Amino acid sequence: MQHYTPSPASIVTTARTRTHELQLWTPCFTAVAAGTKPFDVRENDHDFQVGDALLIREYDPDTTTYSGQTLLRWVSYVMPGGAFGVEAGWCVLGLGTMPPLPAGITDTRLW
């Protein structure tokens, strides 16, 4: 297994979107990969926004190692904490497999 240490600034900002590098424990990573867990509950320490890209890395907390497996997902919804039983400072992220459509595009037949 390869040890991976994310950089202190694990956010990459481009002209169109931000990419957040996140770790996810193996059971949750497997469920996201299978499509049975299209959301994640986490501390909102990255100021997540709809359209942000998420580079998700499989992480084993017992061995403190990364498996090398990654997923790319996009934030499709952000439910901020402070309501519906979600603690303040936390959020529920909807995870999409496709990037959001550019602003102004509503008809995808020719896209």
DSSP file (Angstrom, degrees, kcal/mol; ACC not computed):
  #  RESIDUE AA STRUCTURE BP1 BP2  ACC     N-H-->O    O-->H-N    N-H-->O    O-->H-N    TCO  KAPPA ALPHA  PHI   PSI    X-CA   Y-CA   Z-CA
    1    1 A M              0   0    0      0, 0.0     2,-0.4     0, 0.0    66,-0.1   0.000 360.0 360.0 360.0 146.5    0.0    0.0    0.0
    2    2 A Q  B     -A   66   0A   0     64,-0.7    64,-1.3    65,-0.0     2,-0.4  -0.812 360.0-133.4-100.5 133.3    1.1    3.5   -0.8
    3    3 A H        -     0   0    0     -2,-0.4     2,-0.4    62,-0.2    62,-0.1  -0.704  23.8-167.4 -84.3 137.0    1.0    6.2    1.8
    4    4 A Y        -     0   0    0     -2,-0.4    64,-0.0    60,-0.2    -2,-0.0  -0.992  11.0-168.7-129.3 129.7   -0.5    9.4    0.5
    5    5 A T        -     0   0    0     -2,-0.4    -2,-0.0    60,-0.0    60,-0.0  -0.955  20.5-138.6-117.5 112.5   -0.3   12.8    2.3
    6    6 A P        -     0   0    0      0, 0.0     4,-0.1     0, 0.0    -2,-0.0  -0.334  28.8-101.9 -67.7 152.1   -2.6   15.4    0.8
    7    7 A S        -     0   0    0      2,-0.2     3,-0.1     1,-0.1     0, 0.0  -0.333  30.9-110.6 -68.0 155.3   -1.2   18.9    0.4
    8    8 A P  S    S+     0   0    0      0, 0.0     2,-1.0     0, 0.0    -1,-0.1   0.868 116.9  50.8 -56.8 -36.4   -2.2   21.5    3.1
    9    9 A A        +     0   0    0      1,-0.1    -2,-0.2     2,-0.0     0, 0.0  -0.797  69.0 171.4-102.0  91.0   -4.3   23.3    0.4
   10   10 A S        +     0   0    0     -2,-1.0    11,-2.1    -3,-0.1     2,-0.5   0.017  48.4  94.6 -93.2  30.6   -6.3   20.4   -1.0
   11   11 A I  E     -B   20   0A   0      9,-0.2     2,-0.5     2,-0.0     9,-0.2  -0.985  54.3-166.5-120.9 127.1   -8.5   22.7   -3.1
   12   12 A V  E     -B   19   0A   0      7,-2.7     7,-3.3    -2,-0.5     2,-0.5  -0.958   8.5-158.6-111.2 127.3   -7.7   23.4   -6.7
   13   13 A T  E     +B   18   0A   0     -2,-0.5     5,-0.2     5,-0.2     2,-0.2  -0.919  13.0 176.5-110.3 127.3   -9.5   26.3   -8.3
   14   14 A T        -     0   0    0      3,-2.8    -2,-0.0    -2,-0.5     0, 0.0  -0.624  48.9 -92.2-114.1 179.4   -9.9   26.6  -12.1
   15   15 A A  S    S+     0   0    0     -2,-0.2     3,-0.1     1,-0.2    -2,-0.0   0.816 123.2  27.8 -62.4 -30.1  -11.8   29.2  -14.1
   16   16 A R  S    S+     0   0    0      1,-0.2     2,-0.3    35,-0.0    -1,-0.2   0.765 126.5   2.8-106.0 -29.7  -14.9   27.0  -14.1
   17   17 A T        -     0   0    0     35,-0.0    -3,-2.8     2,-0.0     2,-0.4  -0.965  59.0-119.6-154.1 163.8  -14.9   24.9  -11.0
   18   18 A R  E     -B   13   0A   0     -2,-0.3    35,-3.2    -5,-0.2     2,-0.5  -0.885  22.1-148.4-107.9 144.8  -13.1   24.0   -7.8
   19   19 A T  E     -Bc  12  53A   0     -7,-3.3    -7,-2.7    -2,-0.4     2,-0.5  -0.964   9.2-162.5-115.6 124.5  -11.8   20.5   -7.2
   20   20 A H  E     -Bc  11  54A   0     33,-2.9    35,-3.1    -2,-0.5     2,-0.6  -0.891  11.2-144.0-106.0 133.7  -11.7   19.2   -3.6
   21   21 A E  E     + c   0  55A   0    -11,-2.1     2,-0.3    -2,-0.5    35,-0.2  -0.878  30.5 175.5 -98.0 117.5   -9.5   16.3   -2.7
   22   22 A L  E     - c   0  56A   0     33,-2.6    35,-3.0    -2,-0.6     2,-0.4  -0.898  26.2-136.3-126.5 150.5  -11.3   14.2   -0.1
   23   23 A Q  E     - c   0  57A   0     -2,-0.3     2,-0.4    33,-0.2    35,-0.2  -0.841  19.2-171.7-103.0 146.3  -10.7   10.9    1.7
   24   24 A L  E     - c   0  58A   0     33,-2.5    35,-2.6    -2,-0.4     5,-0.0  -0.997  26.6-114.8-138.3 130.5  -13.4    8.4    2.2
   25   25 A W  E  >  - c   0  59A   0     -2,-0.4     4,-2.8    33,-0.2     3,-0.4  -0.258  37.7-103.1 -63.7 153.3  -13.2    5.2    4.3
   26   26 A T  H  > S+     0   0    0     33,-1.0     4,-2.8     1,-0.2     5,-0.2   0.837 116.2  50.6 -51.2 -49.8  -13.5    1.9    2.4
   27   27 A P  H  > S+     0   0    0      0, 0.0     4,-1.7     0, 0.0    -1,-0.2   0.922 117.4  40.8 -59.7 -41.3  -17.1    0.9    3.2
   28   28 A C  H  > S+     0   0    0     -3,-0.4     4,-2.5     2,-0.2    -2,-0.2   0.895 113.7  53.7 -71.2 -39.8  -18.4    4.4    2.2
   29   29 A F  H  X S+     0   0    0     -4,-2.8     4,-2.7     1,-0.2    -1,-0.2   0.923 108.9  49.5 -58.7 -45.4  -16.1    4.5   -0.8
   30   30 A T  H  X S+     0   0    0     -4,-2.8     4,-2.0    -5,-0.2    -1,-0.2   0.898 111.5  48.6 -62.1 -41.8  -17.4    1.2   -2.0
   31   31 A A  H  X>S+     0   0    0     -4,-1.7     5,-1.5    -5,-0.2     6,-1.3   0.889 112.2  48.0 -68.2 -39.1  -21.0    2.3   -1.7
   32   32 A V  H ><5S+     0   0    0     -4,-2.5     3,-0.7     4,-0.2    -2,-0.2   0.931 111.9  50.4 -64.8 -44.4  -20.3    5.6   -3.6
   33   33 A A  H 3<5S+     0   0    0     -4,-2.7    -2,-0.2     1,-0.2    -1,-0.2   0.870 111.0  48.9 -60.9 -37.7  -18.5    3.6   -6.3
   34   34 A A  H 3<5S-     0   0    0     -4,-2.0    -1,-0.2    -5,-0.2    -2,-0.2   0.648 113.1-119.9 -77.5 -15.1  -21.5    1.2   -6.6
   35   35 A G  T <<5S+     0   0    0     -4,-0.9    -3,-0.2    -3,-0.7    -2,-0.1   0.498  85.8 111.3  89.3   3.7  -24.0    4.1   -6.8
   36   36 A T  S   <S+     0   0    0     -5,-1.5    -4,-0.2     1,-0.2    -5,-0.1   0.574  77.5  47.8 -87.2  -9.1  -25.9    3.0   -3.7
   37   37 A K        +     0   0    0     -6,-1.3    -1,-0.2    -9,-0.1    -2,-0.2  -0.734  61.7 168.1-129.3  82.8  -24.7    6.0   -1.7
   38   38 A P        +     0   0    0      0, 0.0    57,-2.7     0, 0.0     2,-0.3  -0.002  63.0  52.6 -87.6  32.5  -25.2    9.1   -3.8
   39   39 A F  E     -D   94   0A   0     55,-0.3     2,-0.3    -2,-0.1    55,-0.2  -0.953  62.8-153.5-153.0 166.5  -24.5   11.5   -0.9
   40   40 A D  E     -D   93   0A   0     53,-1.7    53,-3.3    -2,-0.3     2,-0.6  -0.979   8.9-147.3-148.2 140.4  -21.9   12.2    1.8
   41   41 A V  E     +D   92   0A   0     -2,-0.3     2,-0.3    51,-0.2    51,-0.2  -0.935  40.3 142.0-105.4 123.3  -22.2   13.8    5.2
   42   42 A R  E     -D   91   0A   0     49,-2.2    49,-2.3    -2,-0.6     2,-0.1  -0.983  56.6 -76.8-156.5 164.8  -19.1   15.7    6.2
   43   43 A E  E     -D   90   0A   0     -2,-0.3     2,-1.7    47,-0.2    47,-0.3  -0.447  42.7-130.1 -63.6 134.8  -17.8   18.8    8.0
   44   44 A N        +     0   0    0     45,-2.6     3,-0.4     1,-0.2    -1,-0.1  -0.416  62.7 133.0 -88.8  63.3  -18.2   21.8    5.7
   45   45 A D        +     0   0    0     -2,-1.7    -1,-0.2     1,-0.2    45,-0.1   0.349  68.2  54.2 -93.2   4.7  -14.6   22.9    6.0
   46   46 A H  S    S-     0   0    0     -3,-0.2    -1,-0.2   -26,-0.0    -2,-0.1   0.340 104.7-121.1-115.8   2.4  -14.2   23.4    2.2
   47   47 A D        -     0   0    0     -3,-0.4    -2,-0.1     1,-0.1    -3,-0.1   0.965  38.8-149.1  51.2  56.8  -17.2   25.7    1.6
   48   48 A F        -     0   0    0      1,-0.0     2,-0.3     4,-0.0    -1,-0.1  -0.236  17.5-170.4 -59.9 142.0  -18.7   23.2   -0.8
   49   49 A Q    >   -     0   0    0     -3,-0.1     3,-2.2   -31,-0.1    26,-0.3  -0.962  34.3 -90.6-132.8 149.6  -20.7   24.6   -3.7
   50   50 A V  T 3  S+     0   0    0     -2,-0.3    26,-0.2     1,-0.3     3,-0.1  -0.388 115.6  31.2 -57.2 133.2  -22.9   23.0   -6.3
   51   51 A G  T 3  S+     0   0    0     24,-2.9    -1,-0.3     1,-0.4    25,-0.1   0.188  84.8 135.1  99.3 -14.5  -20.8   22.2   -9.3
   52   52 A D    <   -     0   0    0     -3,-2.2    23,-2.8   -35,-0.1    -1,-0.4  -0.392  53.7-127.4 -64.5 143.2  -17.6   21.6   -7.4
   53   53 A A  E     -cE  19  74A   0    -35,-3.2   -33,-2.9    21,-0.2     2,-0.5  -0.711  18.2-152.8 -89.8 145.0  -15.6   18.5   -8.4
   54   54 A L  E     -cE  20  73A   0     19,-3.6    19,-2.2    -2,-0.3     2,-0.9  -0.974   8.0-161.0-122.2 118.4  -14.6   16.0   -5.8
   55   55 A L  E     -cE  21  72A   0    -35,-3.1   -33,-2.6    -2,-0.5     2,-0.5  -0.873  22.1-162.6 -94.3 105.9  -11.6   13.8   -6.2
   56   56 A I  E     -cE  22  71A   0     15,-2.8    15,-2.2    -2,-0.9     2,-0.4  -0.803   5.4-163.4-100.1 126.1  -12.4   11.0   -3.7
   57   57 A R  E     -cE  23  70A   0    -35,-3.0   -33,-2.5    -2,-0.5     2,-0.3  -0.911  23.0-120.0-111.4 132.5   -9.6    8.8   -2.4
   58   58 A E  E     -c   24   0A   0     11,-2.3     9,-1.7    -2,-0.4    10,-0.5  -0.547  38.0-172.1 -70.6 128.9  -10.2    5.4   -0.7
   59   59 A Y  E     -cE  25  66A   0    -35,-2.6   -33,-1.0    -2,-0.3     7,-0.2  -0.974  22.7-152.1-131.1 137.5   -8.7    5.6    2.8
   60   60 A D  E  >> - E   0  65A   0      5,-2.9     5,-1.3    -2,-0.4     4,-1.2  -0.925   6.7-167.7-107.8 108.0   -8.1    2.9    5.5
   61   61 A P  T  45S+     0   0    0      0, 0.0    -1,-0.1     0, 0.0     5,-0.0   0.761  84.2  61.4 -68.8 -23.3   -8.1    4.6    8.9
   62   62 A D  T  45S+     0   0    0      1,-0.2    -2,-0.0     3,-0.1     0, 0.0   0.886 120.6  23.4 -69.5 -38.1   -6.7    1.5   10.6
   63   63 A T  T  45S-     0   0    0     -3,-0.4    -1,-0.2     2,-0.2     3,-0.1   0.449 100.2-131.2-104.5  -2.7   -3.5    1.5    8.5
   64   64 A T  T  <5 +     0   0    0     -4,-1.2     2,-0.3     1,-0.2   -60,-0.2   0.882  65.3 125.8  50.3  44.7   -3.6    5.2    7.7
   65   65 A T  E   < - E   0  60A   0     -5,-1.3    -5,-2.9   -62,-0.1     2,-0.4  -0.909  60.1-127.5-129.1 157.2   -3.0    4.4    4.1
   66   66 A Y  E     -AE   2  59A   0    -64,-1.3   -64,-0.7    -2,-0.3    -7,-0.2  -0.838  12.3-145.5 -99.6 140.5   -4.7    5.2    0.7
   67   67 A S  E     -     0   0A   0     -9,-1.7    -8,-0.1    -2,-0.4     3,-0.1   0.714  38.6-115.4 -78.5 -20.5   -5.5    2.2   -1.5
   68   68 A G  E    S+     0   0A   0    -10,-0.5     2,-0.3     1,-0.4    -9,-0.1   0.241  76.5 127.1  99.1 -11.7   -4.8    4.2   -4.7
   69   69 A Q  E     -     0   0A   0    -11,-0.2   -11,-2.3     2,-0.0    -1,-0.4  -0.622  36.3-179.8 -79.7 136.8   -8.4    3.9   -5.8
   70   70 A T  E     - E   0  57A   0     -2,-0.3     2,-0.3   -13,-0.2   -13,-0.2  -0.946  16.2-161.4-135.4 157.5  -10.1    7.2   -6.7
   71   71 A L  E     - E   0  56A   0    -15,-2.2   -15,-2.8    -2,-0.3     2,-0.5  -0.969  12.0-144.0-132.1 149.5  -13.5    8.4   -7.8
   72   72 A L  E     + E   0  55A   0     -2,-0.3     2,-0.3   -17,-0.2   -17,-0.2  -0.976  30.7 161.7-115.2 121.0  -14.5   11.7   -9.5
   73   73 A R  E     - E   0  54A   0    -19,-2.2   -19,-3.6    -2,-0.5     2,-0.4  -0.894  28.2-135.2-131.7 162.3  -17.9   13.1   -8.5
   74   74 A W  E     -FE  96  53A   0     22,-2.6    22,-3.7    -2,-0.3     2,-0.6  -0.931  26.7-110.4-119.8 145.2  -19.5   16.5   -8.7
   75   75 A V  E     +F   95   0A   0    -23,-2.8   -24,-2.9    -2,-0.4    20,-0.2  -0.630  38.1 170.7 -74.0 116.5  -21.5   18.2   -6.0
   76   76 A S  E     +     0   0A   0     18,-2.8     2,-0.3    -2,-0.6    -1,-0.2   0.613  66.8  10.6-101.1 -17.0  -25.1   18.2   -7.2
   77   77 A Y  E     -F   94   0A   0     17,-0.9    17,-3.0   -28,-0.1     2,-0.4  -0.968  57.6-157.8-160.4 143.1  -26.7   19.5   -3.9
   78   78 A V  E     -F   93   0A   0     -2,-0.3    15,-0.2    15,-0.2   -28,-0.1  -0.975   4.4-171.8-127.3 117.6  -25.5   21.0   -0.6
   79   79 A M  E     -F   92   0A   0     13,-2.8    13,-2.1    -2,-0.4     4,-0.1  -0.919  23.8-143.6-104.7 107.2  -27.7   20.9    2.4
   80   80 A P  E     -F   91   0A   0      0, 0.0     3,-0.4     0, 0.0    11,-0.2  -0.272  19.4-102.5 -70.8 156.8  -26.0   23.0    5.0
   81   81 A G  S    S+     0   0    0      9,-1.8     7,-0.3     1,-0.2     6,-0.2  -0.145  90.9  71.5 -70.4 170.8  -26.1   22.1    8.7
   82   82 A G  S    S+     0   0    0      4,-3.6     2,-0.3     1,-0.3    -1,-0.2   0.380  94.1  61.4 100.8  -1.5  -28.3   23.7   11.3
   83   83 A A  S >  S+     0   0    0      3,-0.5     3,-2.1    -3,-0.4    -1,-0.3  -0.971  91.1  24.7-149.1 161.3  -31.5   22.1   10.1
   84   84 A F  T 3  S-     0   0    0     -2,-0.3     3,-0.1     1,-0.3    -1,-0.1   0.776 128.4 -58.6  54.3  31.9  -33.1   18.6    9.6
   85   85 A G  T 3  S+     0   0    0      1,-0.3     2,-0.6    -3,-0.0    -1,-0.3   0.489 102.3 131.6  81.1   2.8  -30.8   17.1   12.3
   86   86 A V    <   -     0   0    0     -3,-2.1    -4,-3.6    -6,-0.2    -3,-0.5  -0.802  61.2-118.6 -90.9 124.2  -27.6   18.1   10.5
   87   87 A E    >   -     0   0    0     -2,-0.6     3,-1.9    -6,-0.2    -6,-0.1  -0.264  33.9 -95.2 -62.8 143.8  -25.2   19.7   13.0
   88   88 A A  T 3  S+     0   0    0     -7,-0.3    -1,-0.1     1,-0.3     3,-0.1  -0.315 113.9  32.1 -57.3 140.1  -24.1   23.3   12.3
   89   89 A G  T 3  S+     0   0    0      1,-0.4   -45,-2.6    -8,-0.1    -1,-0.3   0.344 107.7  88.1  89.8  -6.1  -20.8   23.4   10.5
   90   90 A W  E <   -D   43   0A   0     -3,-1.9    -9,-1.8   -47,-0.3    -1,-0.4  -0.680  56.6-168.0-114.3 171.1  -21.6   20.1    8.7
   91   91 A C  E     -DF  42  80A   0    -49,-2.3   -49,-2.2    -2,-0.2     2,-0.5  -0.984  23.7-125.0-154.4 162.5  -23.4   19.4    5.4
   92   92 A V  E     -DF  41  79A   0    -13,-2.1   -13,-2.8    -2,-0.3     2,-0.5  -0.974  29.7-156.5-110.3 124.1  -25.0   16.7    3.3
   93   93 A L  E     -DF  40  78A   0    -53,-3.3   -53,-1.7    -2,-0.5     2,-0.4  -0.877   9.6-142.2-104.0 129.4  -23.6   16.7   -0.2
   94   94 A G  E     -DF  39  77A   0    -17,-3.0   -18,-2.8    -2,-0.5   -17,-0.9  -0.776  22.2-146.0 -82.0 133.2  -25.4   15.2   -3.2
   95   95 A L  E     - F   0  75A   0    -57,-2.7     2,-0.3    -2,-0.4   -20,-0.2  -0.906  14.4-168.5-109.9 118.8  -22.9   13.4   -5.4
   96   96 A G  E     - F   0  74A   0    -22,-3.7   -22,-2.6    -2,-0.6   -19,-0.0  -0.766  21.5-148.1-103.3 150.6  -23.4   13.4   -9.2
   97   97 A T  S    S+     0   0    0     -2,-0.3    -1,-0.1   -24,-0.2   -25,-0.1   0.574  84.9  57.0 -89.9 -11.1  -21.6   11.3  -11.7
   98   98 A M  S    S-     0   0    0    -24,-0.1   -24,-0.1     3,-0.0     3,-0.1  -0.921  90.3-110.9-120.1 145.7  -21.8   13.9  -14.4
   99   99 A P        -     0   0    0      0, 0.0    -2,-0.1     0, 0.0   -47,-0.1  -0.366  46.4 -93.9 -67.8 154.8  -20.6   17.5  -14.3
  100  100 A P        -     0   0    0      0, 0.0     3,-0.1     0, 0.0   -24,-0.0  -0.297  44.3 -98.6 -67.3 155.3  -23.3   20.2  -14.2
  101  101 A L        -     0   0    0      1,-0.1     3,-0.1     4,-0.1     7,-0.0  -0.442  46.3 -98.7 -69.0 146.1  -24.4   21.8  -17.4
  102  102 A P    >   -     0   0    0      0, 0.0     3,-2.0     0, 0.0    -1,-0.1  -0.259  54.6 -78.5 -60.9 154.6  -22.8   25.1  -18.2
  103  103 A A  T 3  S+     0   0    0      1,-0.3     3,-0.1    -3,-0.1     0, 0.0  -0.278 118.6  21.3 -55.9 135.8  -24.9   28.2  -17.4
  104  104 A G  T 3  S+     0   0    0      1,-0.2     2,-0.6    -3,-0.1    -1,-0.3   0.248  91.7 118.1  90.6 -13.2  -27.6   28.8  -20.0
  105  105 A I    <   +     0   0    0     -3,-2.0    -1,-0.2     1,-0.2     3,-0.1  -0.788  19.0 145.8 -90.8 119.6  -27.7   25.3  -21.3
  106  106 A T        +     0   0    0     -2,-0.6     2,-0.7     1,-0.2    -1,-0.2   0.560  57.0  67.2-123.4 -21.1  -31.1   23.7  -20.8
  107  107 A D        +     0   0    0      1,-0.1     3,-0.4     2,-0.0    -1,-0.2  -0.908  52.1 177.4-108.2 113.2  -31.5   21.5  -23.9
  108  108 A T    >   +     0   0    0     -2,-0.7     3,-0.7     1,-0.2    -1,-0.1   0.345  55.1  99.1 -98.3   7.3  -29.0   18.6  -24.0
  109  109 A R  T 3  S+     0   0    0      1,-0.3    -1,-0.2     2,-0.1    -2,-0.0   0.851  97.5  30.3 -63.6 -32.3  -30.2   16.9  -27.2
  110  110 A L  T 3         0   0    0     -3,-0.4    -1,-0.3     1,-0.2    -2,-0.1   0.343 360.0 360.0-104.6   5.0  -27.4   18.6  -29.2
  111  111 A W    <         0   0    0     -3,-0.7    -1,-0.2    -4,-0.0    -2,-0.1   0.467 360.0 360.0 -74.9 360.0  -24.9   18.7  -26.3
